[in-house]
Amino acid sequence: MSSSSVSPGLLIAPTQLNIYFGLFIYVTGVLGSIGNVIIYRSRSLRDRACSVYLLWRSVVDFIYMNSILLTRILQKGFKISITTRYEYLCKIRQFGSSYGNQLAFMFLALATLDRIFLAHRSAALRRWGNRVSLARKLVIFSCVIWLIALFHKLIWYGGAANGKCEAQPGFYAYFDNLFGAIVTCLFPMIVLTILGVFIGRSVHHIAERRRVVPAVANGGGNHGEQSAIQKMDVQLTTMLFLDIFVAMISFLPYAANLIYGNITGNWSKSALQVAWENVIGEIINLLSYTFFSTSFYVSIISLTGFRDQLLRAIRLKKPKVTVYSRTAVTTNRTAQI
């Protein structure tokens, strides 16, 4: 079947998808990343190790949207040559795509692990939770280790002189596709699936602890404060569980598409089949960016106080002031005596 027998709408669909769907993901992702940075730097969350990881993930998301997704929209949507014209931009974009992907996954995994430790029944493991100084060191370690692991893309990618930006043909091209499918997609999904099971149990365990906290033993004020903290813990844990779910539906199709491309790369295909594969491939590739663009909106759904904290952080709402009545203070003092 010749290309002339393929519907023009089908041929132009990949370009339209990158313009409209790509721009939608880009705008919502940039705004969401900014919102997350504001929230996780707020006074109520900045002293949590989980927030350290999520803050840096938001920074990675913002850079990823403005470098990787934006260049894709310009090239595939508006046909503006960037990485196919300049060799060094080709190398940097290919490296940055994998680097940002792995850092975002790593920070989500570390934040999830922190929540799991914090809610664990073992006191020894709970001591590893919410260690802010350790979180900052692990952020630096993650940046360095993935820089080393992905440095090969800065060397063996190129082809801009021929109007392409791709891995050097031969063994490296095969290795890079396999590396992307396993290390960039399948491995993160396996890790996040395991962590998702454990964090699901953590939600249940934290909810149990909230039910058994004795109100009388803690006093009125302390009990209210502890209940609020435990409520935040449940919501943060639930938010991470939803983030893992979004990651899985974002990257599993992407990994499957990479493996399919490796298997069928040398097959004989009709023009219609190629056209449909291009459309489906663009949809899958664009959907993989939702992992970087939806974190803020998952937070809004999961955290009841997230919107109020955002409004307070940008000075659109007054800080919440707790007023204690004389009766409550007298009761609290009597309890302490």
N, C-alpha and C positions, 0 to 999 in steps of 0.2 A: 504494500500500500504506500503510495507516494505521499509526501507532505502536503500536496495540494488537496488531497482528499480529506485532510483533517480540518475540523471546524476552526475558523479564525479566532473565535472566542476562546477555544481551548488552548490555542497557541499563545494568546496574549494573557491568559489567566495568571501565569506565574508572575508577570510584571505587575499586574493589578493587585495581586495578593501582597506583594512586597510594598507597594505604595500605601494601600488603605489599611490592610491588617497590620503591616509592619509599623506604620506610623501610629496606629492605635496602641500597640504594645509599647512603642517607644515613649509616647507622651505619658501614658499611665505609669510606666516603669520609672521614668525620671521623677515625676511628682511623688510617687510612692517612696522612692529612695530618699528623697529630701525629707519627707515626713518621718521616715524611720530614723534618720540621723538626728532630727530634732528631738524625737521621743527618747531614744536610747541615750542621749546626752543629758536628759533631764535629771534633776536632783533626786527624784524618787527611784530611778532605775540605774544610774551610773555606777553605783557601788555593788552591782551584781555581776558575777563572772559571766553569766548567761548574756547580759546586756553588752559586755565587751565583745563577745563573739558576734552578736547580732548587729552591733554598731559597725564593725569592720566588714561584715557581710553586706551591709547597706552601702558602704563606701565602694566596695567591689561592684555591687549591682549598678551604682550610678556611673562608674567608669566604664563598665561593660556596655551599658545602654548607649553611652555617648561615643564609644569607639567602635565596638564590634557591630552592634545592631544598626547604628546610624550609617556606617560605611556600607553595610549590606543593602540598606534601603536606597542609598545614593547610586550604588552600582547596579543592582538588579531591578530596582524600581524606576529610577530616573536615568539610567544608562550613563552615569558619570564615572569615568575610569579613575580609579584611585590606586588600588593595590595592583591592578594589571598594568599600570604605567610606571610605577616606581618600585624598584626591587626591594628597597629597605622597608617600605610600607607593607609590602606583601609579607615579608618575614615577620615584622612586628605584629601585624594583625593575626596571622596564624598562631603565633606564640601567645598573644594576648587572649585569643579566644579560648584556648585550652587552659591557660594559666588562670584566667578569671573563673572559668567553669570549676576547676579543681579547688580554688580558694573558697568559692561560695559554698561548695559541697562540704569542704573541710570545716568551715566555721559553723555551718548548720549541724554537722555531726558532733563537733565539740560542745556546742550549746546544748544539744540533746543529751550528750553524755554527762554534762554537768547537772542537768535536771535529774537524770537517773540516779547519780550518786547522792544528790541532795535528798531524794525521797526514799533512799534505800533503807531497809530495816536494820542493816548492819551499821553500828556506830563508827566502825573503822572506815567504811566506805563513805559514810556521810561527811567525814572530815575532809574528804577530797572535793566535796561540792562547794561551790561559791568561793573559790580561792581566786581573788581578782589578780593578784600578782602572778600566779601561775597562768592565768588566762592570757595575760599580756605577753608572757614568754612564749606560750604556745602559738599565739598569733604570729610572732616573729619567726618561730621555727617553721610554721606552715609555709610562710612566704619563701623562706630559703630553700626548703626541701623540694617544693614544686618548681622553683626556678631551676634547680639542678636537674630534676627529672624531665623537664620539658625544653631544656636548652637546645636540644637537637633540632627543633623547628626553626631556630634562628640561623641554622647552618644549612640544612638540606631542603629548605623551601625556596622557591624562586620561579623563574619563568616569565617575569614581567616583560622582558625584552621581546617575547613572542606573543604578548597579549594575554598571558595566563598567569595565574598564581596558584601553584600546586606543588605537591611533593615531587622530588626528583624521580623520574620514571625508573622502574625496575624494582629491586628488592625493597628499597626504602618506601616507595609508594604503597606497596602491599603491607609493610610493617606499620606504616603510619595509620592506614585504615583500620588495621587490626588493633593497634594501640588505642585508637580513638574509641572503637567499639567496646573494648574490654576495660581499659583503665579509666577512660573518661565517662563511660556510660554504665556498663554492667557492674563494675566493681562498686561505684558509689551506690547503685541501686541495691545491691546485696547488703552493703553495710547499713544503709538507711532502713532497709526492711527489718534487719535484726534489731536496730535501735528503735524502730517503730513498735515492735512487739514489746520491748522492755519499757518504753515510755508509756505505752498503753497501760501496762501494769502499774506504772508509777502514778498515773492519774487516779486509778482505783485506790492505791495505797494512801495517797494524800487525802482523798475524799474520806477514807476511813478514819484517818487521824483527825480530820476536822469534826467528825461525828463524836469521837470519844474524848475530846478535850473537855475537862471538867470546868464549868464556868465558875463554880464556887472557889476552887483551889487557886485560880488565877486572879480573882478580884474582877470587878466590873470593867475598869479601864484597860487592864492588861489583857483580859480575855478578848475584848473588842479589837485591840491592836494585833494580837496573835491571830485572831480569826481573819482579819484583813490581809495579813501577810500570807496565811495559808491559802486564802482565796486567790491571791495574786499568783502563788505557786501553781495552783491548779490551772489557772488560765494560761500562764506561760507554757506549762507542759502541754496543754491542749493545743495551743498555737503551734508548737513545734511538731506535734503529731500531724496537724493539718499541712504544715510546710513539707513534711516528708511525703505526704500523699500527693501534693502538687508536684514535687520533684519526680515522683515515680511516673505520673501520667505525662510529664514533660519529656523525660529522657528515655523511657523504655521504647516508645516508637522510634525515637532518633537512633538508638542502638540497633534496633531491628532493621531500619532503613540502611544503615552503614553495612551491616552484615549481608543484607540482600544485594547491595551494590557490589560487594566483593564477590559474591557467588555468581551473579548474573552479568558481570561486567563484560564478558566476552561472548555472551549469547547473541544470537541473531533476533532482532526485534522489529516489529512493524512500526511505521511512523506514528500510528495511533497509539500503540502501546507506549512508545517513548514519550509522547505528549502527555498521556495520563500519568506516567511515572514522574514526569517533571512537575505536574500540578500537585500530586500527592506528596512528592518530596519537598516542595516549597512549603506546603501546609505543615508537614512534620517539622521542618527546620524552624519555621517561625514559632510553632507551638513550644519548641524547646526554650525559647526566650521567656516564656511565661514564668519559668522558675525564678528569673531575675526581676520580674515586674510585679509579682502578686504578693510579695511578703507583707507589704504595708496593709493591703486589703484583707489578708488573712488575719493580721493583728487586730484590725477594726472589728472583725467578726468574733474573734476569740476573747479579746480583752474588753470588758465592759467599761473600764475607765480610760481606755486608750484615747478616745476622742476628747475627753475632758483634759487629759494630760497634754494633748497636742495643742488645744486652745490656750491652756495656761502657758505652755512653753513659748508660744508666739504672742503672748500678752493680749489675747482676745478674751480671756476670762480671768477673773480674779482668783488668786490662790485660795485653796480651801482652808478655812480657819476653824479649829476645833474649840468650842466653848464648853467649859466644864461648869456645871452648876454647883452651888455651895453644898447641896446634899450629897452629890457624887463625890466631891472632895473629902467631906467628912466621913463618908462610908469607906472610902479608899484608905484614909489614915487609920480608921478603926481596925480595918482588916490587917494593915501592916503591923499595928501594935499587937 
